[in-house]
Amino acid sequence: MLGTLGEKIGMTQYFDDTGSSVGATVIKSEPAVVVQVKTEEKDGYGGIQLGYKDTERDRLTKPMKGHFDKYGVQPKKYLVEYRVEDPEEYSSGDEITVEQFSPGDRVNVTGNSKGKGFQGVVKRWNFSGGPKTHGSRFHRKPGSIGMCVEPGRVLKGQKLPGQTGNKKVTIENLEVLRADAGEDLLVVKGSVPGPRNNIIQIRGSND
């Protein structure tokens, strides 16, 4: 398995051969195109650059237009690289589809998690908070975060309020339940990061 990109459609129930239902995520994975092949001699490592989802040339910068023109590939909205042992097997313009996956395979899925905005410590870090009783003036505050005398400052790494979510997250070792190349669909067991229509990376698991 090499890897590809896809778009999260949503979650559903999937019934296995025994009739048991499991939570599953449906991923729409249109064919990705090999844009650039990277070799050990020229680039210092072996890999391929994949492009996903066509885009208009007017939306690209001049350097990106030149990049796609150089390899004769339709401009793509997303680019991602994967390391490969033998890059000579690929060439610019090759299509990578979900045919590489089979039921029972294990994959790692990477994407941006749902953004929650600026949140307090109770929601962001699961702090228990203070008493919920009448008269209490300490409900959802973070509490003490430093020392008075030594070292007399707030230590780095304290759990404080701030931006929550919208971070790169990888969920490992998800089982492939179905791979339909005709419909460009991939069904994996469990959940994957982000909301619907989130662009995610799918690659083979080493486990």
N, C-alpha and C positions, 0 to 999 in steps of 0.2 A: 504494500500500500504506500502510495506517495502522499496524497493529501490534496485538498481542494478547498474551495470556499462555498458558502451557501447562505441562504436567507431563512431565518426562523419563521415558520408559518404559524406554529402554535402547538399546544399540547392536546392529547387525546388519549383514549383507551386503546390498548392493543391486546388482542386475545391470542395467546400462544397455542401450541398444539394440544395442550392439556385442557384448554378451555378457560384457563385462569387469565384474568385481566391485569395488565400492568400499565402504569403511567408511561407515556412515550411522547417524544417530541418529533414533529414532522418538519423536515428541512427541505426547502427547494434549492437544488444545486444544479444550476445550468452549467453547460460545458465551460470550463476555464481553458484559456489559451496560453500556451507557452510563448512568452515574449522574448526572453533572453536566456541563453544557456551559459552558465559560468563554469569555467574549467580551472583546474589546479594550476596550469601553466600561466594563464592570463590573469586570473582573479585571486589566486591563492587558495581556493577551495572549490569543491564541486557542488553545483546547485543549479536550480532553474527558477526563473521568475515567472509567476503566473499572473495573468490579467483576468479580471472578472467584471462582467457587465459593461456593455458598450456605452460609450458616452460621446458627446459631440466635441468636435475639435475646438469649437469656440470656447469651451470650458477649460481648455488646457493652457498651460504656460508654454512659451516657445521652446524651452528645453525639453518638456515632455512631448510636444509635437515631434521634435526631432528624434526623440528616443523611439517612438512608435514607428516613425517613417524609416528609421535605420533598419529595423527588423521586419518591416513590411506587415505590420499587424494593425488591425482596427483598434483605435484608441479605447482604452478601458478605464473604468472609474476606479477600480481597486487593483493594487499590485501587492503581491506577497511572494516571499522566497521560501523555498524548501531545499534543504541539503539532500543530495543524492550521491550514491557511491559511484555511479557510472553516468555522468551527464551526457556522454556521447550517444546514449540511447534516444535522446530527445533532440528536437530541432524547433526553431521558431515556427509558430503556426499550428503545432500539434494541439489537439484537444484532449483535455483530461476530464473524464466524466465519472459518474458514480458506479460505473461498471467495475471499478477497482475494488469495491467493497462487496462483501458477501455476508449473509446472516450468520451471526456468531462472532464476527470480527470485533475487535476492541479498538476504539478510537478515543483521541483526546480532542475536546472541543474548546476553542478559545474565542472570547468575545467580550464586549464591554457590558458590565452589569447595569441594571436599571439605576438611573440617577434619582436620588431622593432629595437633593437640595441641601441646604444648611439645616443640620439637625442637632439636637442636644445630646447629652451623654446617655440618657435613658434609651433613646432609640438607636443612637449610633453605636454604643458600646454595651448595651444591655445592663446598665447600672440599675440597681434595685430602687434607688431613690430613697426619700425619707418617709416618715410616718404619714399615713393618709388620714390622720385624725384631726378633729377640730382643735384649733389652737396652734397646730404645727406651722412653722413658717419655713420649713425645709421639705420641699416635695420632689422637685426634679433638678435640683442644682447639682453641680459636680462635687461640691465639698472642698476640703482642703487639698491643695495641690503642691504645697511647698513647705519649707522649714523656716523657722523664725531666725535662728542664729547661724547654724552651720548646715549646708553651705550658703544659706541665705539667698537662694535663687530657686527658680523652678527648673527641675531637671528635664533634659530633653526626652521626648518620647512619651510624655504624659497624655493620657486619654482625655481629650477635651472636645467641646463642640466643634463642628466643622462640616465641610462638604462630605456627603455620604453617597456611596455608590458611584456609578459612571467610571468604574475602574476596570482594567484588563483582568479578566478572570479565566482560569483554565479548569475545566472539569475533566478528570482523567478516567480512562478505562471504562467508557460507556459501551454497552453492547449494541451492535447493529442488529436490528430486528428485521429490517426489510430494505432492499436497495432496488429501485425501479428505474432503470436507465431510460425506458420509454417515456416516462412521465417526469424524469429528472428529480425524483423524490428519494429521500433517505429518511428512514425512521429509526431513531435510537431510543434505547430504554432510559427513562429518567428525564431530567430537565437540563437545559443548556442556558448559558448566561444571556441576559438581556430581554427586552420586550419583543413583541412581534415585529417582523420585518428587520430584525437586527442582523447585520452581516457578521458571520462567524467563520472561523477557520477550522477545518476538520483534517486531522492527520492520524496516521496509524499510531497505536499505543505500543510502547516497548515492553509493557507488562505481559 
